[in-house]
């Protein structure tokens, strides 16, 4: 789900200039998932399996729809997500960094040269490496923008499931081996969550972009049985 937009208006500032204001639906600050994560972490209060699964389905369904109409968010993180408590639907906000990019292919097509957007902690491995390790804060990278968002989404749900921060999970260097952190972390989650949820998070956190599904591909897995995976050659995911 996306935050509802009702309209906009212009207002005059004290400097005789005008600014635009948007009118959106109201969301309680306590429903923000960054706030909820911090609160639950303090209390050592884990989300239940069905709660996590409902959130996963809600977010992937929304982002799959957006991919289908050519919109990529590019700044996915808990602070940009709000929870609807009664249904565990998730509302996505802040499309200020979003990009119009339509491709008919389910996997989002070949990568494109695009500006690097997002919060460093939630960048994909390719974007982290280009932005921080290689390019001296490079602002552009050749990448599949939808699959980059998929990795961000995987970090978010790993964070919610483990009640741990994910700093270093998108890195592979002397200080951090993100692939190892992911593999070890997912083993721990198996005691709390279903194989289906673990499989979805594992696929989202594939380090190699070519091996990672898009939101459109993920949505097919989310809505099918636990016996179905995206690992088969017919789906193009290795």
Secondary structure, 3 states (H helix, E strand, C coil): CECCEEEEEEEECCCCCEEEEEEECCCCHHHEHHHHHHHHHHHCCCCCHHHHHHHHHHHHHHHHHHHHCCEECCCCCHHHEEEECCCCEEEECCCCCCEECCCCCCCCCCCEEEECCCCHHHCCHHHHHHHHHHCCCCCEEEECHHHHHHHHHHHHHHHHHHCCCCCCCCCECCCCEHHHHHHHHHHHHCCCCCHHHHHHHHHHCCCCHHHCCCHHHHHHHHCCCCCCCCCCHHHCCC
